[in-house]
């Protein structure tokens, strides 16, 4: 894997984690 693909994969994981975290917080309120 190239460095660019690794960085891309990390960014996707962080984005998905942020979206899930935001959805869970929205359900609490």
PDB file of N, H, CA, C and O in Angstrom:
ATOM      1  N   UNK A   1       0.856  -1.209   0.000  1.00  0.00           N
ATOM      2  CA  UNK A   1       0.000   0.000   0.000  1.00  0.00           C
ATOM      3  C   UNK A   1       0.881   1.245   0.000  1.00  0.00           C
ATOM      4  O   UNK A   1       1.945   1.277   0.618  1.00  0.00           O
ATOM      5  N   UNK A   2       0.413   2.259  -0.704  1.00  0.00           N
ATOM      6  H   UNK A   2      -0.451   2.233  -1.206  1.00  0.00           H
ATOM      7  CA  UNK A   2       1.165   3.516  -0.728  1.00  0.00           C
ATOM      8  C   UNK A   2       0.793   4.362   0.482  1.00  0.00           C
ATOM      9  O   UNK A   2      -0.221   4.127   1.140  1.00  0.00           O
ATOM     10  N   UNK A   3       1.628   5.340   0.756  1.00  0.00           N
ATOM     11  H   UNK A   3       2.452   5.530   0.222  1.00  0.00           H
ATOM     12  CA  UNK A   3       1.374   6.197   1.914  1.00  0.00           C
ATOM     13  C   UNK A   3       0.053   6.944   1.753  1.00  0.00           C
ATOM     14  O   UNK A   3      -0.676   7.145   2.725  1.00  0.00           O
ATOM     15  N   UNK A   4      -0.250   7.352   0.520  1.00  0.00           N
ATOM     16  H   UNK A   4       0.342   7.189  -0.269  1.00  0.00           H
ATOM     17  CA  UNK A   4      -1.482   8.101   0.266  1.00  0.00           C
ATOM     18  C   UNK A   4      -2.714   7.257   0.576  1.00  0.00           C
ATOM     19  O   UNK A   4      -3.683   7.755   1.149  1.00  0.00           O
ATOM     20  N   UNK A   5      -2.677   5.981   0.198  1.00  0.00           N
ATOM     21  H   UNK A   5      -1.890   5.576  -0.267  1.00  0.00           H
ATOM     22  CA  UNK A   5      -3.834   5.117   0.450  1.00  0.00           C
ATOM     23  C   UNK A   5      -4.008   4.863   1.943  1.00  0.00           C
ATOM     24  O   UNK A   5      -5.131   4.745   2.433  1.00  0.00           O
ATOM     25  N   UNK A   6      -2.893   4.781   2.661  1.00  0.00           N
ATOM     26  H   UNK A   6      -1.980   4.877   2.263  1.00  0.00           H
ATOM     27  CA  UNK A   6      -2.963   4.579   4.115  1.00  0.00           C
ATOM     28  C   UNK A   6      -3.581   5.807   4.782  1.00  0.00           C
ATOM     29  O   UNK A   6      -4.445   5.682   5.650  1.00  0.00           O
ATOM     30  N   UNK A   7      -3.131   6.993   4.369  1.00  0.00           N
ATOM     31  H   UNK A   7      -2.429   7.094   3.664  1.00  0.00           H
ATOM     32  CA  UNK A   7      -3.672   8.238   4.931  1.00  0.00           C
ATOM     33  C   UNK A   7      -5.160   8.342   4.608  1.00  0.00           C
ATOM     34  O   UNK A   7      -5.954   8.749   5.457  1.00  0.00           O
ATOM     35  N   UNK A   8      -5.538   7.976   3.385  1.00  0.00           N
ATOM     36  H   UNK A   8      -4.893   7.645   2.696  1.00  0.00           H
ATOM     37  CA  UNK A   8      -6.945   8.031   2.981  1.00  0.00           C
ATOM     38  C   UNK A   8      -7.796   7.114   3.844  1.00  0.00           C
ATOM     39  O   UNK A   8      -8.890   7.487   4.268  1.00  0.00           O
ATOM     40  N   UNK A   9      -7.287   5.903   4.105  1.00  0.00           N
ATOM     41  H   UNK A   9      -6.398   5.601   3.760  1.00  0.00           H
ATOM     42  CA  UNK A   9      -8.036   4.944   4.916  1.00  0.00           C
ATOM     43  C   UNK A   9      -8.221   5.470   6.334  1.00  0.00           C
ATOM     44  O   UNK A   9      -9.292   5.321   6.921  1.00  0.00           O
ATOM     45  N   UNK A  10      -7.175   6.086   6.882  1.00  0.00           N
ATOM     46  H   UNK A  10      -6.305   6.207   6.405  1.00  0.00           H
ATOM     47  CA  UNK A  10      -7.250   6.637   8.240  1.00  0.00           C
ATOM     48  C   UNK A  10      -8.279   7.764   8.298  1.00  0.00           C
ATOM     49  O   UNK A  10      -9.053   7.853   9.250  1.00  0.00           O
ATOM     50  N   UNK A  11      -8.285   8.619   7.284  1.00  0.00           N
ATOM     51  H   UNK A  11      -7.655   8.546   6.511  1.00  0.00           H
ATOM     52  CA  UNK A  11      -9.236   9.732   7.270  1.00  0.00           C
ATOM     53  C   UNK A  11     -10.668   9.219   7.194  1.00  0.00           C
ATOM     54  O   UNK A  11     -11.560   9.766   7.841  1.00  0.00           O
ATOM     55  N   UNK A  12     -10.892   8.170   6.404  1.00  0.00           N
ATOM     56  H   UNK A  12     -10.167   7.725   5.878  1.00  0.00           H
ATOM     57  CA  UNK A  12     -12.240   7.597   6.286  1.00  0.00           C
ATOM     58  C   UNK A  12     -12.700   7.029   7.625  1.00  0.00           C
ATOM     59  O   UNK A  12     -13.845   7.230   8.030  1.00  0.00           O
ATOM     60  N   UNK A  13     -11.804   6.318   8.310  1.00  0.00           N
ATOM     61  H   UNK A  13     -10.873   6.155   7.981  1.00  0.00           H
ATOM     62  CA  UNK A  13     -12.154   5.730   9.610  1.00  0.00           C
ATOM     63  C   UNK A  13     -12.477   6.824  10.624  1.00  0.00           C
ATOM     64  O   UNK A  13     -13.438   6.711  11.386  1.00  0.00           O
ATOM     65  N   UNK A  14     -11.666   7.887  10.628  1.00  0.00           N
ATOM     66  H   UNK A  14     -10.886   7.979  10.009  1.00  0.00           H
ATOM     67  CA  UNK A  14     -11.915   8.983  11.566  1.00  0.00           C
ATOM     68  C   UNK A  14     -13.242   9.664  11.252  1.00  0.00           C
ATOM     69  O   UNK A  14     -13.977  10.041  12.165  1.00  0.00           O
ATOM     70  N   UNK A  15     -13.552   9.825   9.970  1.00  0.00           N
ATOM     71  H   UNK A  15     -12.955   9.519   9.228  1.00  0.00           H
ATOM     72  CA  UNK A  15     -14.801  10.476   9.576  1.00  0.00           C
ATOM     73  C   UNK A  15     -16.000   9.634   9.999  1.00  0.00           C
ATOM     74  O   UNK A  15     -16.975  10.164  10.532  1.00  0.00           O
ATOM     75  N   UNK A  16     -15.932   8.324   9.763  1.00  0.00           N
ATOM     76  H   UNK A  16     -15.140   7.893   9.330  1.00  0.00           H
ATOM     77  CA  UNK A  16     -17.032   7.438  10.151  1.00  0.00           C
ATOM     78  C   UNK A  16     -17.206   7.433  11.667  1.00  0.00           C
ATOM     79  O   UNK A  16     -18.331   7.451  12.166  1.00  0.00           O
ATOM     80  N   UNK A  17     -16.096   7.410  12.393  1.00  0.00           N
ATOM     81  H   UNK A  17     -15.183   7.395  11.987  1.00  0.00           H
ATOM     82  CA  UNK A  17     -16.163   7.427  13.855  1.00  0.00           C
ATOM     83  C   UNK A  17     -16.823   8.712  14.344  1.00  0.00           C
ATOM     84  O   UNK A  17     -17.631   8.685  15.273  1.00  0.00           O
ATOM     85  N   UNK A  18     -16.477   9.845  13.713  1.00  0.00           N
ATOM     86  H   UNK A  18     -15.821   9.867  12.959  1.00  0.00           H
ATOM     87  CA  UNK A  18     -17.057  11.128  14.103  1.00  0.00           C
ATOM     88  C   UNK A  18     -18.554  11.159  13.813  1.00  0.00           C
ATOM     89  O   UNK A  18     -19.336  11.665  14.618  1.00  0.00           O
ATOM     90  N   UNK A  19     -18.953  10.618  12.660  1.00  0.00           N
ATOM     91  H   UNK A  19     -18.318  10.208  12.005  1.00  0.00           H
ATOM     92  CA  UNK A  19     -20.370  10.617  12.301  1.00  0.00           C
ATOM     93  C   UNK A  19     -21.171   9.749  13.267  1.00  0.00           C
ATOM     94  O   UNK A  19     -22.251  10.143  13.705  1.00  0.00           O
ATOM     95  N   UNK A  20     -20.647   8.569  13.602  1.00  0.00           N
ATOM     96  H   UNK A  20     -19.769   8.249  13.247  1.00  0.00           H
ATOM     97  CA  UNK A  20     -21.341   7.679  14.543  1.00  0.00           C
ATOM     98  C   UNK A  20     -21.432   8.339  15.919  1.00  0.00           C
ATOM     99  O   UNK A  20     -22.467   8.274  16.581  1.00  0.00           O
ATOM    100  N   UNK A  21     -20.336   8.975  16.342  1.00  0.00           N
ATOM    101  H   UNK A  21     -19.495   9.028  15.804  1.00  0.00           H
ATOM    102  CA  UNK A  21     -20.319   9.648  17.638  1.00  0.00           C
ATOM    103  C   UNK A  21     -21.350  10.776  17.673  1.00  0.00           C
ATOM    104  O   UNK A  21     -22.036  10.967  18.677  1.00  0.00           O
ATOM    105  N   UNK A  22     -21.455  11.520  16.572  1.00  0.00           N
ATOM    106  H   UNK A  22     -20.898  11.365  15.756  1.00  0.00           H
ATOM    107  CA  UNK A  22     -22.416  12.625  16.498  1.00  0.00           C
ATOM    108  C   UNK A  22     -23.846  12.087  16.531  1.00  0.00           C
ATOM    109  O   UNK A  22     -24.711  12.670  17.184  1.00  0.00           O
ATOM    110  N   UNK A  23     -24.098  10.982  15.835  1.00  0.00           N
ATOM    111  H   UNK A  23     -23.395  10.508  15.305  1.00  0.00           H
ATOM    112  CA  UNK A  23     -25.445  10.404  15.828  1.00  0.00           C
ATOM    113  C   UNK A  23     -25.828   9.906  17.218  1.00  0.00           C
ATOM    114  O   UNK A  23     -26.961  10.105  17.655  1.00  0.00           O
ATOM    115  N   UNK A  24     -24.897   9.264  17.913  1.00  0.00           N
ATOM    116  H   UNK A  24     -23.976   9.103  17.558  1.00  0.00           H
ATOM    117  CA  UNK A  24     -25.187   8.762  19.256  1.00  0.00           C
ATOM    118  C   UNK A  24     -25.471   9.924  20.207  1.00  0.00           C
ATOM    119  O   UNK A  24     -26.362   9.832  21.051  1.00  0.00           O
ATOM    120  N   UNK A  25     -24.723  11.007  20.074  1.00  0.00           N
ATOM    121  H   UNK A  25     -23.999  11.082  19.388  1.00  0.00           H
ATOM    122  CA  UNK A  25     -24.946  12.167  20.934  1.00  0.00           C
ATOM    123  C   UNK A  25     -26.283  12.817  20.619  1.00  0.00           C
ATOM    124  O   UNK A  25     -26.959  13.307  21.523  1.00  0.00           O
ATOM    125  N   UNK A  26     -26.674  12.830  19.351  1.00  0.00           N
ATOM    126  H   UNK A  26     -26.125  12.432  18.616  1.00  0.00           H
ATOM    127  CA  UNK A  26     -27.938  13.449  18.956  1.00  0.00           C
ATOM    128  C   UNK A  26     -29.110  12.672  19.557  1.00  0.00           C
ATOM    129  O   UNK A  26     -30.130  13.265  19.910  1.00  0.00           O
ATOM    130  N   UNK A  27     -28.969  11.349  19.676  1.00  0.00           N
ATOM    131  H   UNK A  27     -28.141  10.868  19.390  1.00  0.00           H
ATOM    132  CA  UNK A  27     -30.047  10.544  20.237  1.00  0.00           C
ATOM    133  C   UNK A  27     -30.186  10.764  21.735  1.00  0.00           C
ATOM    134  O   UNK A  27     -31.263  10.551  22.292  1.00  0.00           O
ATOM    135  N   UNK A  28     -29.120  11.184  22.393  1.00  0.00           N
ATOM    136  H   UNK A  28     -28.245  11.358  21.941  1.00  0.00           H
ATOM    137  CA  UNK A  28     -29.176  11.385  23.840  1.00  0.00           C
ATOM    138  C   UNK A  28     -29.980  12.630  24.195  1.00  0.00           C
ATOM    139  O   UNK A  28     -30.581  12.696  25.267  1.00  0.00           O
ATOM    140  N   UNK A  29     -29.994  13.622  23.298  1.00  0.00           N
ATOM    141  H   UNK A  29     -29.505  13.569  22.427  1.00  0.00           H
ATOM    142  CA  UNK A  29     -30.689  14.868  23.620  1.00  0.00           C
ATOM    143  C   UNK A  29     -32.116  14.866  23.117  1.00  0.00           C
ATOM    144  O   UNK A  29     -32.838  15.844  23.307  1.00  0.00           O
TER     145      UNK A  29
END
